[in-house]
Amino acid sequence: MPQLPDDLDAVAVRTWCSLALEALGRERAEIDAINVYPIADGDTGTNLYLTVESAAAAVEAVFAAHETGATAPATADAVRAMAHGALIGARGNSGTILAQLLRGMAGVLADGGDAAHLRLALTSAADSARQAVAHPVEGTVLTVAAEAAQAARGEDPDLRTVVTAAYDGARAALARTPEQLAVLGRAGVVDAGGRGLVAVLGALVETVTGQAPVRGPRTASGNAAKTPVTVDGGSVVGLPVGGTPVEGVTEGDLPASAPVEGPLDCPEDGSAGPAFEVIYLLEARDEQVARLRTRLDALGDSLVVVGGDGLWHVHVHVDDAGAAVEAGVEAGRPYRIRITHFATESGHDVRVQAEPAQRAVVVVVPGDGLAGLCTEAGATTVIARPGEPPASGELVDAIRRAHAREVVLLPNDAALRHTAAAAAEQARTEGVRVALVPTRAAVQGIAALAVHEPDRGFDEDVVAMTAAAGATRYAELAVAERQSWTMAGICQAGDILGLIDGDVAVIGSDVPHTARTVLDRMLAAGGELVTLVLGEDVPDALADALEEHVREGHLAVDTVVYRGGHQRAPLLIGVE
C-alpha cells in the first residue's frame, strides 16, 4: 500500500486530481441527468469532468517538467497549476464554479498543506465564491461548499479528520438542497453541482485516507438520501421525475455558487431566455474586466467572470453574441470563443439540431491567425495557446460542434497524439466515424486541409490528406530559455534555435539569419512549395526577405505566407 500523505504535497495534489477525474467519470451521466435548476440541463457532470480533466493535465505537465529531477515539484507549483488548468478548461457555470473554488483553495495551499491550511483553504474557497455572487441562492453548490468548510473547522491537527469532516458536511448539505430550493424538491433530486463537489471532496478523502468514501448524499441523521424514480423501466437514484433529462443548452446549474456579476435571470417557469451562450478566455487587466462586467451585465444574464493575474474566464447568455465578443475585444484579447445558439422547444431550452453534415475536419492550430484561415476552409478549429495544450474533452467538444457523421482530426502536434487518440475513441462511442491523421505541425495540417475533398470517399480522402501531411517537412524557430545540449551543439539562453522535424538543427543569433539557414537545409533535399507562418510580432519585412531568398536560390519553388497571430514560435516553416 502506498504511504498516505501527512499533508497535501505535490504528489497528493496529483493523486487528488486523478481520483477526482475518475470519480466524475463514473458519475458524470447521473450528474448530467439530475440538473433541473435553473433549467433542465444535460451538461453539468460533463462540464465538471472536462474542467477537472484540464486541471489534472496541468498538474501532470508540472510533473513532466521535473522528470529528470530527483525531487517532486513544489506544492505551490502543483496547486497553482491545478487552479490554472481548471480556469482555462472550465466549462459552463458549473465548471467555472469549480475552477473558482479550486483557485480559492490554491491561494492558501500554496503556503502549506497541513490540516490548518486546509481548513483555511476550504473557507477561502467558499467565501470567495459567495462574495462574488450578486444574488446568492441557497440549496446550490455554494451552500454545499460553505457547509463543508464549516464542518471542517476546529483544532484537530490530523489532516484525515479535517478532510473526512468536510466531506461529511458536504454530503449532509447536499441532502438538504431539495428542502432549500423548491425546484429541486418538486423534481425529487439533489443539486447537480453540489453532487459534483461531493465527488471531488470524496476523491480528496481517498487521497489522504487510502479508502474510497461512501457515495451519495447524506441526510442530517446520517442515512443516505435516495429518491428512486423509474426511467426506461429501471430504478435510478436521483433522476428527475418524468424520465430522461432534456438535452439543455446552458452549461451551468448553480448560479449562486459562481462569481456572478449582476442578477441571474433563471425563471423557474421554463420561459425562454437569451438566444446565445457566449464563452471565452480573456487576457486583460483588472480595470478592463471591471468595465467588461458592467457592459456584459447590460447585454444579458447568467454572467460569470472569474480569474485574475491577467487571465479570465467569461460566460454569459445574450441575444447579441457579436456584441458580447466585441466587448471582450475592447477589454483585451479574447480567445477559445464558443457560441451556442438556444431555441425554445416544449418549454425548455434545447440545442438546435440540424441534420449532420457527411464529413468535417477538426484541426488544432497554434494561433488565431491560422484559426481564421482554417475556418475559411471549412474546418472546425481548436486553438492551442502557448503552454495550454487542449485536453481530450476540448477535442471531443470540437468534434461534436463539427456535427458530422465523419470527421478527420488533425492534432498538428506530436505531443497531442495520445490526447487526440482518446478524443477520437470517445467520439466513436457516440457514433461518429473519426480518422486521426497524425500531423505533427501546423504546416502539415495546412497541407492536409488543402487536399481535403468532402465529396470523395472517406477512406480515399483520409489517404490523400495523410499523404500530403507526410510529404511536408516542417520546421520552427524558437528562443532558447537556458543553456542546453542540443543535436546542433550547446546553445545559450537567448539563442535562436532552428528545429527541423522536431530536432534542433541550427543555432543562430538572430531570426533572419537562422531562418535562411533552416530554409537552405530543408530545400537542399528538394521541394516545390515553401509555407511561412509568421508570429504576431514578426514584421512583414522578414517574410519578404525570406521569399526573395527562396526565389534567388530555388527558381522553381513557390512561397506562401500566412499570419499565425499569437503563437508560441516566431516562425513556422513547411516545405512540400
TORZA-930186 format. One record per residue (C-alpha): y negated, z, x; chain; residue number from 1. Coordinates in nm, 2 decimals, always signed. Each point is the difference from the previous one (the first is absolute). Layout:
REM TORZA-930186
((Y,Z,X),"A",NUM);
...
END
This chain:
REM TORZA-930186
((+0.00,+0.00,+0.00),"A",1);
((-0.34,-0.09,+0.14),"A",2);
((-0.23,+0.29,+0.09),"A",3);
((-0.23,+0.10,-0.28),"A",4);
((-0.37,+0.00,+0.08),"A",5);
((-0.20,+0.32,+0.02),"A",6);
((-0.32,-0.19,-0.06),"A",7);
((-0.10,-0.35,-0.11),"A",8);
((-0.01,-0.18,+0.33),"A",9);
((+0.00,-0.38,+0.04),"A",10);
((+0.38,-0.03,-0.03),"A",11);
((-0.01,+0.21,-0.32),"A",12);
((-0.27,-0.23,-0.14),"A",13);
((+0.20,-0.30,+0.08),"A",14);
((+0.31,+0.15,-0.18),"A",15);
((-0.21,+0.10,-0.30),"A",16);
((-0.13,-0.36,-0.04),"A",17);
((+0.35,-0.14,+0.03),"A",18);
((+0.14,+0.24,-0.26),"A",19);
((-0.29,-0.04,-0.23),"A",20);
((+0.05,-0.38,+0.01),"A",21);
((+0.37,+0.05,-0.08),"A",22);
((-0.08,+0.24,-0.29),"A",23);
((-0.25,-0.24,-0.16),"A",24);
((+0.24,-0.29,+0.05),"A",25);
((+0.26,+0.19,-0.20),"A",26);
((-0.24,+0.11,-0.27),"A",27);
((-0.25,-0.29,-0.02),"A",28);
((+0.16,-0.17,-0.30),"A",29);
((+0.00,+0.33,-0.20),"A",30);
((-0.35,+0.08,+0.10),"A",31);
((-0.11,-0.35,-0.10),"A",32);
((+0.16,+0.05,-0.34),"A",33);
((-0.17,+0.33,-0.09),"A",34);
((-0.36,-0.11,+0.06),"A",35);
((-0.18,+0.02,-0.34),"A",36);
((-0.34,+0.13,+0.11),"A",37);
((-0.26,-0.15,-0.01),"A",38);
((+0.20,-0.30,-0.12),"A",39);
((+0.37,-0.09,+0.02),"A",40);
((+0.03,-0.13,+0.36),"A",41);
((+0.32,-0.10,+0.18),"A",42);
((-0.14,+0.02,+0.35),"A",43);
((-0.06,+0.37,+0.09),"A",44);
((+0.33,+0.06,+0.18),"A",45);
((-0.03,-0.33,+0.18),"A",46);
((-0.36,+0.07,+0.10),"A",47);
((+0.09,+0.33,+0.14),"A",48);
((+0.30,-0.14,+0.19),"A",49);
((-0.21,-0.28,+0.16),"A",50);
((-0.27,+0.25,+0.10),"A",51);
((+0.25,+0.22,+0.17),"A",52);
((+0.17,-0.30,+0.16),"A",53);
((-0.33,-0.09,+0.16),"A",54);
((-0.05,+0.36,+0.12),"A",55);
((+0.35,+0.01,+0.15),"A",56);
((-0.05,-0.33,+0.18),"A",57);
((-0.33,+0.13,+0.15),"A",58);
((+0.18,+0.31,+0.13),"A",59);
((+0.28,-0.21,+0.14),"A",60);
((-0.25,-0.21,+0.19),"A",61);
((-0.13,+0.32,+0.16),"A",62);
((+0.35,+0.09,+0.12),"A",63);
((+0.06,-0.36,+0.12),"A",64);
((-0.30,+0.03,+0.22),"A",65);
((+0.15,+0.31,+0.16),"A",66);
((+0.35,-0.15,+0.05),"A",67);
((-0.04,-0.01,+0.38),"A",68);
((-0.13,+0.35,+0.02),"A",69);
((+0.19,+0.32,+0.04),"A",70);
((-0.17,+0.19,-0.29),"A",71);
((-0.06,-0.07,-0.36),"A",72);
((-0.35,-0.09,-0.13),"A",73);
((-0.25,+0.28,-0.07),"A",74);
((+0.01,+0.14,-0.35),"A",75);
((-0.36,-0.10,-0.06),"A",76);
((+0.09,-0.37,+0.08),"A",77);
((+0.29,+0.01,-0.24),"A",78);
((-0.18,+0.15,-0.30),"A",79);
((-0.30,-0.22,+0.05),"A",80);
((+0.22,-0.30,+0.01),"A",81);
((+0.17,+0.11,-0.32),"A",82);
((-0.33,+0.04,-0.18),"A",83);
((-0.14,-0.33,+0.14),"A",84);
((+0.32,-0.19,-0.09),"A",85);
((-0.01,+0.14,-0.36),"A",86);
((-0.36,-0.09,-0.03),"A",87);
((+0.04,-0.37,+0.10),"A",88);
((+0.32,-0.03,-0.20),"A",89);
((-0.11,+0.19,-0.31),"A",90);
((+0.09,-0.18,-0.32),"A",91);
((-0.19,+0.07,-0.33),"A",92);
((-0.13,+0.33,-0.11),"A",93);
((+0.33,+0.19,+0.06),"A",94);
((+0.03,-0.12,+0.36),"A",95);
((-0.36,+0.06,+0.07),"A",96);
((+0.04,+0.36,-0.14),"A",97);
((+0.29,+0.06,+0.24),"A",98);
((-0.19,-0.15,+0.29),"A",99);
((-0.29,+0.23,-0.07),"A",100);
((+0.23,+0.30,-0.01),"A",101);
((+0.16,-0.09,+0.33),"A",102);
((-0.34,-0.06,+0.15),"A",103);
((-0.10,+0.35,-0.11),"A",104);
((+0.31,+0.15,+0.15),"A",105);
((-0.03,-0.20,+0.33),"A",106);
((-0.35,+0.14,+0.06),"A",107);
((+0.14,+0.35,+0.03),"A",108);
((+0.35,-0.07,+0.14),"A",109);
((-0.16,-0.18,+0.30),"A",110);
((-0.10,+0.34,+0.12),"A",111);
((+0.34,+0.16,-0.05),"A",112);
((+0.32,-0.02,-0.20),"A",113);
((+0.09,+0.37,-0.06),"A",114);
((+0.03,+0.18,-0.33),"A",115);
((-0.37,+0.10,+0.00),"A",116);
((-0.12,-0.35,+0.07),"A",117);
((+0.23,-0.15,-0.27),"A",118);
((-0.15,+0.24,-0.26),"A",119);
((-0.34,-0.12,+0.09),"A",120);
((+0.11,-0.36,+0.00),"A",121);
((+0.14,+0.02,-0.35),"A",122);
((-0.32,+0.17,-0.12),"A",123);
((-0.22,-0.26,+0.18),"A",124);
((+0.20,-0.28,-0.16),"A",125);
((-0.03,+0.13,-0.35),"A",126);
((-0.36,+0.11,+0.03),"A",127);
((-0.12,-0.33,+0.15),"A",128);
((+0.16,-0.20,-0.28),"A",129);
((-0.14,+0.23,-0.28),"A",130);
((-0.35,-0.01,+0.15),"A",131);
((+0.00,-0.37,+0.01),"A",132);
((+0.08,-0.04,-0.37),"A",133);
((-0.29,-0.04,-0.24),"A",134);
((+0.20,+0.11,-0.31),"A",135);
((+0.32,+0.19,+0.10),"A",136);
((+0.29,-0.01,-0.25),"A",137);
((+0.26,+0.27,+0.00),"A",138);
((+0.36,-0.10,-0.03),"A",139);
((-0.02,-0.25,+0.28),"A",140);
((+0.10,-0.02,+0.36),"A",141);
((-0.32,+0.19,+0.08),"A",142);
((+0.13,+0.30,-0.19),"A",143);
((+0.34,-0.03,+0.18),"A",144);
((-0.17,-0.01,+0.34),"A",145);
((-0.22,+0.30,-0.08),"A",146);
((+0.30,+0.21,-0.13),"A",147);
((+0.20,-0.09,+0.31),"A",148);
((-0.29,+0.13,+0.22),"A",149);
((-0.04,+0.31,-0.21),"A",150);
((+0.38,+0.08,+0.02),"A",151);
((+0.00,-0.03,+0.38),"A",152);
((-0.28,+0.25,+0.05),"A",153);
((+0.09,+0.33,+0.17),"A",154);
((+0.06,+0.15,+0.34),"A",155);
((+0.36,-0.09,+0.06),"A",156);
((+0.02,-0.15,+0.35),"A",157);
((+0.32,-0.20,-0.07),"A",158);
((-0.06,-0.37,-0.04),"A",159);
((+0.31,-0.04,-0.22),"A",160);
((-0.13,+0.26,-0.24),"A",161);
((-0.33,-0.17,-0.04),"A",162);
((+0.15,-0.35,-0.05),"A",163);
((+0.25,+0.12,-0.25),"A",164);
((-0.26,+0.20,-0.19),"A",165);
((-0.23,-0.31,-0.02),"A",166);
((+0.29,-0.21,-0.13),"A",167);
((+0.10,+0.25,-0.26),"A",168);
((-0.36,+0.03,-0.11),"A",169);
((-0.03,-0.37,-0.03),"A",170);
((+0.32,-0.03,-0.21),"A",171);
((-0.12,+0.28,-0.24),"A",172);
((-0.34,-0.17,-0.04),"A",173);
((+0.17,-0.34,-0.06),"A",174);
((+0.21,+0.15,-0.28),"A",175);
((-0.32,+0.12,-0.17),"A",176);
((-0.18,-0.33,+0.01),"A",177);
((+0.11,-0.11,-0.35),"A",178);
((-0.16,+0.32,-0.14),"A",179);
((-0.33,-0.08,+0.17),"A",180);
((-0.03,-0.37,-0.07),"A",181);
((+0.07,-0.10,-0.36),"A",182);
((+0.11,-0.36,+0.08),"A",183);
((+0.27,+0.14,+0.22),"A",184);
((+0.11,+0.25,-0.27),"A",185);
((+0.03,-0.28,-0.26),"A",186);
((+0.20,-0.21,+0.23),"A",187);
((+0.22,+0.29,+0.11),"A",188);
((-0.05,-0.07,+0.37),"A",189);
((-0.15,+0.17,+0.30),"A",190);
((-0.28,-0.15,+0.20),"A",191);
((+0.12,-0.29,+0.22),"A",192);
((-0.23,+0.05,+0.29),"A",193);
((+0.08,+0.37,+0.00),"A",194);
((+0.36,-0.07,+0.01),"A",195);
((-0.06,-0.23,+0.30),"A",196);
((-0.18,+0.28,+0.18),"A",197);
((+0.29,+0.24,-0.07),"A",198);
((+0.23,-0.26,+0.17),"A",199);
((-0.22,-0.01,+0.30),"A",200);
((-0.02,+0.38,+0.02),"A",201);
((+0.38,+0.01,-0.04),"A",202);
((+0.03,-0.22,+0.30),"A",203);
((-0.21,+0.26,+0.19),"A",204);
((+0.24,+0.27,-0.11),"A",205);
((+0.29,-0.19,+0.13),"A",206);
((-0.18,-0.06,+0.33),"A",207);
((-0.05,+0.36,+0.08),"A",208);
((+0.31,+0.16,-0.16),"A",209);
((+0.26,-0.28,+0.06),"A",210);
((+0.10,+0.01,-0.37),"A",211);
((-0.11,-0.23,-0.28),"A",212);
((-0.16,+0.20,-0.28),"A",213);
((+0.09,+0.00,-0.37),"A",214);
((-0.13,-0.32,-0.16),"A",215);
((-0.21,-0.01,-0.32),"A",216);
((-0.28,+0.20,-0.15),"A",217);
((+0.03,+0.37,-0.05),"A",218);
((-0.11,+0.21,-0.30),"A",219);
((-0.19,+0.33,+0.04),"A",220);
((+0.33,+0.18,-0.06),"A",221);
((+0.17,-0.19,+0.28),"A",222);
((+0.22,-0.23,-0.21),"A",223);
((-0.01,-0.38,+0.05),"A",224);
((-0.22,-0.17,-0.25),"A",225);
((+0.18,-0.30,-0.15),"A",226);
((-0.10,-0.22,-0.29),"A",227);
((+0.30,-0.24,-0.06),"A",228);
((-0.06,-0.31,-0.20),"A",229);
((+0.22,-0.30,-0.07),"A",230);
((-0.08,-0.32,+0.19),"A",231);
((+0.24,-0.30,-0.04),"A",232);
((+0.27,+0.23,-0.12),"A",233);
((-0.03,+0.25,+0.29),"A",234);
((-0.15,+0.34,+0.03),"A",235);
((-0.28,+0.00,+0.26),"A",236);
((-0.20,+0.31,+0.10),"A",237);
((-0.37,-0.02,-0.04),"A",238);
((-0.04,-0.36,-0.13),"A",239);
((-0.27,-0.05,-0.27),"A",240);
((+0.12,-0.01,-0.36),"A",241);
((+0.04,-0.36,-0.12),"A",242);
((+0.21,-0.16,+0.26),"A",243);
((-0.08,-0.18,+0.32),"A",244);
((-0.36,+0.02,+0.13),"A",245);
((-0.27,-0.26,-0.05),"A",246);
((-0.07,-0.20,+0.31),"A",247);
((-0.35,+0.12,+0.07),"A",248);
((-0.29,-0.13,+0.21),"A",249);
((-0.20,+0.30,+0.13),"A",250);
((+0.16,+0.15,+0.30),"A",251);
((-0.10,+0.36,-0.08),"A",252);
((+0.12,+0.27,-0.22),"A",253);
((-0.20,+0.31,+0.08),"A",254);
((-0.37,-0.06,+0.01),"A",255);
((-0.10,+0.37,+0.04),"A",256);
((+0.19,+0.03,+0.33),"A",257);
((-0.17,-0.28,+0.18),"A",258);
((-0.35,+0.00,+0.15),"A",259);
((-0.15,-0.18,-0.30),"A",260);
((-0.37,-0.09,-0.01),"A",261);
((-0.14,+0.02,-0.35),"A",262);
((+0.19,+0.05,-0.34),"A",263);
((+0.34,-0.14,-0.03),"A",264);
((+0.03,-0.21,-0.32),"A",265);
((+0.37,+0.02,-0.10),"A",266);
((+0.02,+0.01,-0.38),"A",267);
((+0.32,+0.15,-0.14),"A",268);
((+0.00,-0.24,-0.29),"A",269);
((+0.10,-0.28,+0.22),"A",270);
((-0.32,-0.20,-0.05),"A",271);
((-0.07,-0.27,+0.25),"A",272);
((-0.20,+0.07,+0.31),"A",273);
((-0.15,-0.22,+0.26),"A",274);
((+0.16,-0.34,+0.08),"A",275);
((+0.07,+0.04,+0.37),"A",276);
((+0.12,+0.25,+0.25),"A",277);
((-0.16,-0.04,+0.35),"A",278);
((+0.13,+0.17,+0.31),"A",279);
((-0.11,-0.04,+0.36),"A",280);
((-0.03,+0.17,+0.33),"A",281);
((-0.36,+0.03,+0.13),"A",282);
((-0.15,+0.05,+0.34),"A",283);
((-0.34,+0.16,-0.07),"A",284);
((-0.23,+0.29,+0.09),"A",285);
((-0.02,+0.31,-0.22),"A",286);
((-0.35,-0.08,-0.14),"A",287);
((+0.11,-0.35,-0.09),"A",288);
((+0.30,+0.14,-0.19),"A",289);
((-0.22,+0.23,-0.20),"A",290);
((-0.19,-0.30,-0.13),"A",291);
((+0.32,-0.19,-0.06),"A",292);
((+0.13,+0.29,-0.22),"A",293);
((-0.31,-0.01,-0.21),"A",294);
((+0.02,-0.37,-0.05),"A",295);
((+0.37,-0.01,-0.08),"A",296);
((-0.04,+0.29,-0.24),"A",297);
((-0.24,-0.21,-0.20),"A",298);
((+0.23,-0.30,+0.00),"A",299);
((+0.32,+0.16,-0.13),"A",300);
((+0.23,+0.30,-0.01),"A",301);
((+0.30,+0.16,+0.18),"A",302);
((-0.20,-0.01,+0.32),"A",303);
((+0.17,+0.15,+0.30),"A",304);
((-0.17,+0.00,+0.34),"A",305);
((+0.17,+0.20,+0.28),"A",306);
((+0.01,+0.01,+0.37),"A",307);
((-0.25,+0.07,+0.28),"A",308);
((-0.08,-0.07,+0.36),"A",309);
((-0.10,-0.36,-0.08),"A",310);
((+0.31,-0.10,-0.20),"A",311);
((+0.02,+0.03,-0.38),"A",312);
((+0.24,-0.09,-0.28),"A",313);
((-0.17,-0.13,-0.32),"A",314);
((+0.16,-0.03,-0.34),"A",315);
((-0.18,-0.09,-0.33),"A",316);
((+0.06,-0.16,-0.34),"A",317);
((-0.28,-0.24,-0.09),"A",318);
((-0.07,-0.31,-0.22),"A",319);
((-0.18,-0.18,+0.29),"A",320);
((+0.24,+0.00,+0.29),"A",321);
((-0.23,-0.22,+0.21),"A",322);
((-0.28,+0.26,-0.03),"A",323);
((+0.23,+0.28,+0.11),"A",324);
((+0.10,-0.20,+0.31),"A",325);
((-0.37,-0.10,+0.07),"A",326);
((-0.09,+0.37,-0.01),"A",327);
((+0.25,+0.06,+0.27),"A",328);
((-0.14,-0.29,+0.21),"A",329);
((-0.35,+0.15,-0.03),"A",330);
((+0.13,+0.34,+0.11),"A",331);
((+0.21,-0.11,+0.29),"A",332);
((+0.31,-0.21,+0.07),"A",333);
((+0.26,+0.00,-0.28),"A",334);
((+0.35,-0.13,+0.07),"A",335);
((+0.35,+0.01,-0.14),"A",336);
((-0.16,-0.09,-0.33),"A",337);
((+0.23,+0.01,-0.30),"A",338);
((-0.11,-0.10,-0.35),"A",339);
((+0.22,+0.04,-0.30),"A",340);
((-0.09,-0.14,-0.34),"A",341);
((+0.06,+0.21,-0.31),"A",342);
((+0.08,-0.11,-0.35),"A",343);
((+0.06,+0.18,-0.32),"A",344);
((+0.33,-0.02,-0.18),"A",345);
((+0.15,+0.23,-0.26),"A",346);
((-0.26,+0.27,+0.06),"A",347);
((+0.08,+0.02,+0.37),"A",348);
((-0.14,-0.16,+0.32),"A",349);
((+0.26,-0.23,+0.15),"A",350);
((+0.00,-0.25,+0.29),"A",351);
((-0.06,-0.36,-0.10),"A",352);
((+0.33,-0.17,+0.07),"A",353);
((-0.02,-0.38,+0.03),"A",354);
((+0.30,-0.22,+0.06),"A",355);
((+0.10,+0.05,+0.37),"A",356);
((-0.06,-0.29,+0.23),"A",357);
((+0.30,-0.16,+0.16),"A",358);
((-0.10,+0.07,+0.36),"A",359);
((-0.26,+0.19,+0.20),"A",360);
((-0.08,+0.10,+0.36),"A",361);
((-0.09,+0.35,+0.10),"A",362);
((-0.16,+0.02,+0.34),"A",363);
((-0.12,+0.29,+0.22),"A",364);
((-0.33,-0.08,+0.18),"A",365);
((-0.19,+0.20,+0.26),"A",366);
((-0.35,-0.05,-0.14),"A",367);
((-0.20,-0.09,-0.32),"A",368);
((-0.09,-0.34,+0.14),"A",369);
((+0.36,-0.12,+0.01),"A",370);
((+0.06,+0.17,-0.33),"A",371);
((-0.26,-0.23,-0.16),"A",372);
((+0.16,-0.30,+0.17),"A",373);
((+0.35,+0.08,-0.12),"A",374);
((-0.12,+0.08,-0.35),"A",375);
((-0.16,-0.34,-0.02),"A",376);
((+0.34,-0.15,+0.10),"A",377);
((+0.15,+0.18,-0.30),"A",378);
((+0.16,+0.30,+0.18),"A",379);
((-0.01,+0.37,-0.10),"A",380);
((-0.13,+0.19,+0.30),"A",381);
((+0.04,+0.35,+0.14),"A",382);
((-0.26,+0.10,+0.27),"A",383);
((+0.13,+0.20,+0.30),"A",384);
((-0.30,+0.18,+0.14),"A",385);
((+0.00,+0.12,+0.36),"A",386);
((+0.22,+0.31,+0.02),"A",387);
((+0.09,-0.03,-0.37),"A",388);
((+0.32,-0.21,-0.04),"A",389);
((+0.10,-0.05,-0.36),"A",390);
((+0.29,+0.21,-0.13),"A",391);
((+0.30,-0.16,-0.18),"A",392);
((-0.14,+0.11,-0.33),"A",393);
((-0.32,-0.20,+0.06),"A",394);
((+0.20,-0.31,+0.07),"A",395);
((+0.21,+0.06,-0.31),"A",396);
((-0.32,+0.04,-0.20),"A",397);
((-0.12,-0.33,+0.14),"A",398);
((+0.33,-0.17,-0.10),"A",399);
((-0.05,+0.13,-0.35),"A",400);
((-0.36,-0.12,-0.01),"A",401);
((+0.12,-0.35,+0.10),"A",402);
((+0.20,+0.00,-0.33),"A",403);
((+0.24,-0.27,+0.10),"A",404);
((+0.38,-0.05,-0.03),"A",405);
((+0.02,-0.10,+0.37),"A",406);
((-0.21,+0.15,+0.28),"A",407);
((-0.03,-0.09,+0.37),"A",408);
((-0.11,+0.31,+0.20),"A",409);
((-0.19,-0.05,+0.33),"A",410);
((-0.05,+0.33,+0.18),"A",411);
((-0.18,-0.16,+0.30),"A",412);
((+0.08,+0.30,+0.23),"A",413);
((+0.32,+0.08,+0.18),"A",414);
((-0.06,+0.37,-0.06),"A",415);
((+0.02,-0.06,-0.38),"A",416);
((+0.35,-0.15,+0.01),"A",417);
((+0.18,+0.30,-0.14),"A",418);
((-0.29,+0.09,-0.25),"A",419);
((+0.01,-0.36,-0.13),"A",420);
((+0.38,+0.00,-0.03),"A",421);
((-0.01,+0.32,-0.20),"A",422);
((-0.27,-0.15,-0.23),"A",423);
((+0.20,-0.32,-0.05),"A",424);
((+0.31,+0.20,-0.08),"A",425);
((-0.19,+0.21,-0.26),"A",426);
((-0.14,-0.31,-0.16),"A",427);
((+0.34,-0.15,-0.02),"A",428);
((+0.12,+0.29,-0.21),"A",429);
((-0.27,-0.08,-0.24),"A",430);
((+0.13,-0.35,-0.05),"A",431);
((-0.23,-0.19,+0.24),"A",432);
((+0.15,-0.25,+0.25),"A",433);
((-0.16,+0.09,+0.33),"A",434);
((+0.03,-0.18,+0.33),"A",435);
((-0.14,+0.17,+0.31),"A",436);
((-0.13,-0.24,+0.27),"A",437);
((-0.02,+0.22,+0.31),"A",438);
((-0.35,-0.11,+0.12),"A",439);
((-0.12,+0.21,+0.29),"A",440);
((-0.37,-0.10,+0.00),"A",441);
((-0.27,-0.11,-0.25),"A",442);
((-0.02,-0.35,+0.16),"A",443);
((+0.38,-0.04,-0.07),"A",444);
((-0.07,+0.09,-0.36),"A",445);
((-0.28,-0.25,-0.02),"A",446);
((+0.23,-0.27,+0.13),"A",447);
((+0.27,+0.10,-0.25),"A",448);
((-0.25,+0.00,-0.29),"A",449);
((-0.12,-0.34,+0.10),"A",450);
((+0.33,-0.17,-0.07),"A",451);
((+0.08,+0.20,-0.32),"A",452);
((+0.08,-0.22,-0.29),"A",453);
((+0.08,+0.19,-0.33),"A",454);
((+0.14,-0.31,-0.17),"A",455);
((+0.30,-0.05,+0.24),"A",456);
((+0.32,+0.21,+0.00),"A",457);
((-0.04,+0.36,+0.10),"A",458);
((+0.25,-0.01,+0.29),"A",459);
((-0.16,-0.33,+0.13),"A",460);
((-0.35,+0.16,-0.02),"A",461);
((+0.11,+0.31,+0.19),"A",462);
((+0.17,-0.21,+0.27),"A",463);
((-0.31,-0.21,+0.04),"A",464);
((-0.23,+0.31,+0.02),"A",465);
((+0.24,+0.17,+0.24),"A",466);
((+0.01,-0.31,+0.23),"A",467);
((-0.38,-0.03,+0.00),"A",468);
((-0.04,+0.37,+0.09),"A",469);
((+0.26,-0.02,+0.27),"A",470);
((-0.17,-0.30,+0.16),"A",471);
((-0.32,+0.19,+0.03),"A",472);
((-0.06,+0.19,+0.32),"A",473);
((-0.24,+0.29,-0.04),"A",474);
((-0.24,+0.20,+0.22),"A",475);
((-0.27,+0.25,-0.04),"A",476);
((-0.27,+0.17,+0.21),"A",477);
((-0.02,+0.38,+0.02),"A",478);
((-0.20,+0.25,+0.18),"A",479);
((+0.20,+0.24,+0.22),"A",480);
((-0.06,+0.36,-0.10),"A",481);
((+0.13,+0.16,+0.32),"A",482);
((+0.16,-0.08,+0.33),"A",483);
((+0.35,-0.13,-0.04),"A",484);
((+0.28,-0.21,+0.14),"A",485);
((+0.05,-0.34,-0.16),"A",486);
((+0.21,-0.31,+0.06),"A",487);
((-0.31,-0.15,+0.16),"A",488);
((-0.08,+0.30,+0.23),"A",489);
((-0.20,+0.31,-0.03),"A",490);
((-0.29,+0.00,-0.25),"A",491);
((-0.30,+0.24,-0.01),"A",492);
((-0.17,+0.14,-0.30),"A",493);
((-0.24,-0.27,-0.13),"A",494);
((+0.19,-0.30,+0.13),"A",495);
((+0.05,-0.29,-0.23),"A",496);
((+0.37,-0.06,-0.05),"A",497);
((+0.14,-0.34,-0.11),"A",498);
((+0.33,+0.05,-0.18),"A",499);
((+0.23,-0.30,-0.05),"A",500);
((+0.28,+0.03,-0.25),"A",501);
((-0.05,+0.38,+0.02),"A",502);
((+0.01,+0.05,+0.38),"A",503);
((-0.30,+0.05,+0.23),"A",504);
((-0.03,-0.32,+0.19),"A",505);
((-0.37,+0.01,+0.12),"A",506);
((-0.23,+0.28,+0.12),"A",507);
((-0.37,-0.10,+0.00),"A",508);
((-0.34,+0.15,+0.02),"A",509);
((-0.16,-0.19,-0.30),"A",510);
((+0.11,-0.16,-0.32),"A",511);
((-0.11,-0.37,+0.07),"A",512);
((+0.18,-0.03,+0.34),"A",513);
((+0.31,+0.18,-0.13),"A",514);
((+0.01,-0.22,-0.31),"A",515);
((-0.02,-0.31,+0.21),"A",516);
((+0.28,+0.12,+0.23),"A",517);
((+0.22,+0.08,-0.29),"A",518);
((-0.06,-0.34,-0.16),"A",519);
((+0.09,-0.18,+0.32),"A",520);
((+0.32,+0.19,+0.04),"A",521);
((+0.11,-0.07,-0.36),"A",522);
((-0.10,-0.37,+0.00),"A",523);
((+0.19,-0.05,+0.33),"A",524);
((+0.31,-0.01,-0.21),"A",525);
((-0.15,-0.26,-0.24),"A",526);
((-0.16,+0.02,-0.34),"A",527);
((-0.17,-0.20,-0.27),"A",528);
((-0.22,+0.26,-0.18),"A",529);
((-0.19,+0.31,+0.12),"A",530);
((-0.10,+0.26,-0.26),"A",531);
((-0.27,+0.25,+0.09),"A",532);
((-0.07,+0.31,-0.22),"A",533);
((-0.32,+0.17,+0.11),"A",534);
((-0.07,+0.37,-0.06),"A",535);
((-0.30,+0.13,-0.18),"A",536);
((-0.22,+0.06,+0.31),"A",537);
((+0.10,-0.32,+0.19),"A",538);
((-0.28,-0.26,+0.02),"A",539);
((+0.05,-0.35,-0.12),"A",540);
((-0.10,-0.12,+0.34),"A",541);
((+0.34,+0.12,+0.14),"A",542);
((+0.18,-0.22,-0.25),"A",543);
((-0.21,-0.29,+0.10),"A",544);
((+0.06,+0.06,+0.36),"A",545);
((+0.38,+0.03,-0.04),"A",546);
((+0.02,-0.30,-0.22),"A",547);
((-0.18,-0.20,+0.27),"A",548);
((+0.23,+0.14,+0.26),"A",549);
((+0.31,-0.12,-0.19),"A",550);
((-0.15,-0.34,-0.06),"A",551);
((-0.08,-0.05,+0.37),"A",552);
((+0.34,+0.10,+0.12),"A",553);
((+0.22,-0.12,-0.28),"A",554);
((-0.14,-0.31,-0.18),"A",555);
((+0.28,-0.03,-0.26),"A",556);
((-0.03,+0.37,-0.12),"A",557);
((-0.21,+0.09,-0.30),"A",558);
((-0.16,+0.33,-0.06),"A",559);
((-0.07,+0.19,-0.32),"A",560);
((-0.21,+0.32,-0.02),"A",561);
((+0.00,+0.28,-0.26),"A",562);
((-0.19,+0.31,-0.04),"A",563);
((+0.23,+0.30,-0.03),"A",564);
((-0.26,+0.26,-0.09),"A",565);
((+0.06,+0.37,+0.09),"A",566);
((+0.33,-0.02,+0.20),"A",567);
((+0.16,+0.18,+0.29),"A",568);
((-0.01,-0.28,+0.25),"A",569);
((-0.32,-0.18,+0.10),"A",570);
((+0.19,-0.33,+0.02),"A",571);
((+0.34,-0.13,-0.14),"A",572);
((+0.14,-0.33,+0.14),"A",573);
((+0.27,-0.22,-0.14),"A",574);
((+0.15,-0.32,+0.16),"A",575);
((+0.22,-0.23,-0.20),"A",576);
END
